[in-house]
Amino acid sequence: MNDHEHDAEYKDLLDAARRLPRSIEPPADLWPGIKERIRAGKPRILPFRRALVLAAAAVLLVVVAGGGGG
């Protein structure tokens, strides 16, 4: 591809992006579950965060349990 072809492809991409809607409403069937989680006031712990907390607890346990060394 030469620069002219790249420019034309870029222009086409920009034109396609301009035709996209500015905003999209989520489907109504998602809202009941979301509203329930918000009303419950209970933060959901993400799997990654849970794994991180468990790993930190394991390290702390090893340090405390093995603290009598040397």
C-alpha positions as protocol buffer text, in pm:
chain_id: "A"
residue {
  index: 1
  type: MET
  ca { x: 0 y: 0 z: 0 }
}
residue {
  index: 2
  type: ASN
  ca { x: 117 y: 349 z: -73 }
}
residue {
  index: 3
  type: ASP
  ca { x: 44 y: 668 z: 120 }
}
residue {
  index: 4
  type: HIS
  ca { x: -252 y: 757 z: -102 }
}
residue {
  index: 5
  type: GLU
  ca { x: -416 y: 418 z: -34 }
}
residue {
  index: 6
  type: HIS
  ca { x: -354 y: 459 z: 340 }
}
residue {
  index: 7
  type: ASP
  ca { x: -508 y: 805 z: 332 }
}
residue {
  index: 8
  type: ALA
  ca { x: -817 y: 673 z: 150 }
}
residue {
  index: 9
  type: GLU
  ca { x: -851 y: 384 z: 397 }
}
residue {
  index: 10
  type: TYR
  ca { x: -817 y: 627 z: 690 }
}
residue {
  index: 11
  type: LYS
  ca { x: -1080 y: 857 z: 539 }
}
residue {
  index: 12
  type: ASP
  ca { x: -1318 y: 563 z: 495 }
}
residue {
  index: 13
  type: LEU
  ca { x: -1262 y: 462 z: 856 }
}
residue {
  index: 14
  type: LEU
  ca { x: -1335 y: 814 z: 979 }
}
residue {
  index: 15
  type: ASP
  ca { x: -1649 y: 830 z: 765 }
}
residue {
  index: 16
  type: ALA
  ca { x: -1770 y: 498 z: 910 }
}
residue {
  index: 17
  type: ALA
  ca { x: -1696 y: 620 z: 1263 }
}
residue {
  index: 18
  type: ARG
  ca { x: -1898 y: 937 z: 1204 }
}
residue {
  index: 19
  type: ARG
  ca { x: -2200 y: 727 z: 1105 }
}
residue {
  index: 20
  type: LEU
  ca { x: -2197 y: 539 z: 1437 }
}
residue {
  index: 21
  type: PRO
  ca { x: -2457 y: 643 z: 1694 }
}
residue {
  index: 22
  type: ARG
  ca { x: -2336 y: 891 z: 1958 }
}
residue {
  index: 23
  type: SER
  ca { x: -2485 y: 686 z: 2239 }
}
residue {
  index: 24
  type: ILE
  ca { x: -2646 y: 348 z: 2286 }
}
residue {
  index: 25
  type: GLU
  ca { x: -2905 y: 258 z: 2547 }
}
residue {
  index: 26
  type: PRO
  ca { x: -2843 y: -81 z: 2708 }
}
residue {
  index: 27
  type: PRO
  ca { x: -3118 y: -339 z: 2676 }
}
residue {
  index: 28
  type: ALA
  ca { x: -3387 y: -301 z: 2942 }
}
residue {
  index: 29
  type: ASP
  ca { x: -3345 y: -662 z: 3058 }
}
residue {
  index: 30
  type: LEU
  ca { x: -3004 y: -578 z: 3205 }
}
residue {
  index: 31
  type: TRP
  ca { x: -3135 y: -314 z: 3444 }
}
residue {
  index: 32
  type: PRO
  ca { x: -3317 y: -535 z: 3699 }
}
residue {
  index: 33
  type: GLY
  ca { x: -2997 y: -720 z: 3793 }
}
residue {
  index: 34
  type: ILE
  ca { x: -2795 y: -400 z: 3806 }
}
residue {
  index: 35
  type: LYS
  ca { x: -3056 y: -224 z: 4019 }
}
residue {
  index: 36
  type: GLU
  ca { x: -3068 y: -516 z: 4262 }
}
residue {
  index: 37
  type: ARG
  ca { x: -2690 y: -510 z: 4311 }
}
residue {
  index: 38
  type: ILE
  ca { x: -2696 y: -136 z: 4370 }
}
residue {
  index: 39
  type: ARG
  ca { x: -2985 y: -160 z: 4616 }
}
residue {
  index: 40
  type: ALA
  ca { x: -2817 y: -443 z: 4806 }
}
residue {
  index: 41
  type: GLY
  ca { x: -2525 y: -209 z: 4868 }
}
residue {
  index: 42
  type: LYS
  ca { x: -2297 y: -509 z: 4868 }
}
residue {
  index: 43
  type: PRO
  ca { x: -1984 y: -452 z: 4663 }
}
residue {
  index: 44
  type: ARG
  ca { x: -1903 y: -741 z: 4439 }
}
residue {
  index: 45
  type: ILE
  ca { x: -1544 y: -857 z: 4475 }
}
residue {
  index: 46
  type: LEU
  ca { x: -1391 y: -930 z: 4140 }
}
residue {
  index: 47
  type: PRO
  ca { x: -1216 y: -1265 z: 4099 }
}
residue {
  index: 48
  type: PHE
  ca { x: -879 y: -1094 z: 4043 }
}
residue {
  index: 49
  type: ARG
  ca { x: -916 y: -884 z: 4356 }
}
residue {
  index: 50
  type: ARG
  ca { x: -1023 y: -1189 z: 4557 }
}
residue {
  index: 51
  type: ALA
  ca { x: -716 y: -1380 z: 4435 }
}
residue {
  index: 52
  type: LEU
  ca { x: -494 y: -1085 z: 4525 }
}
residue {
  index: 53
  type: VAL
  ca { x: -639 y: -1066 z: 4878 }
}
residue {
  index: 54
  type: LEU
  ca { x: -598 y: -1441 z: 4925 }
}
residue {
  index: 55
  type: ALA
  ca { x: -238 y: -1429 z: 4800 }
}
residue {
  index: 56
  type: ALA
  ca { x: -158 y: -1144 z: 5041 }
}
residue {
  index: 57
  type: ALA
  ca { x: -313 y: -1341 z: 5328 }
}
residue {
  index: 58
  type: ALA
  ca { x: -107 y: -1647 z: 5236 }
}
residue {
  index: 59
  type: VAL
  ca { x: 216 y: -1445 z: 5231 }
}
residue {
  index: 60
  type: LEU
  ca { x: 129 y: -1294 z: 5568 }
}
residue {
  index: 61
  type: LEU
  ca { x: 59 y: -1639 z: 5710 }
}
residue {
  index: 62
  type: VAL
  ca { x: 394 y: -1773 z: 5585 }
}
residue {
  index: 63
  type: VAL
  ca { x: 579 y: -1474 z: 5729 }
}
residue {
  index: 64
  type: VAL
  ca { x: 406 y: -1500 z: 6066 }
}
residue {
  index: 65
  type: ALA
  ca { x: 434 y: -1879 z: 6087 }
}
residue {
  index: 66
  type: GLY
  ca { x: 799 y: -1881 z: 5984 }
}
residue {
  index: 67
  type: GLY
  ca { x: 895 y: -1582 z: 6200 }
}
residue {
  index: 68
  type: GLY
  ca { x: 1102 y: -1785 z: 6449 }
}
residue {
  index: 69
  type: GLY
  ca { x: 1382 y: -1854 z: 6199 }
}
residue {
  index: 70
  type: GLY
  ca { x: 1755 y: -1787 z: 6223 }
}
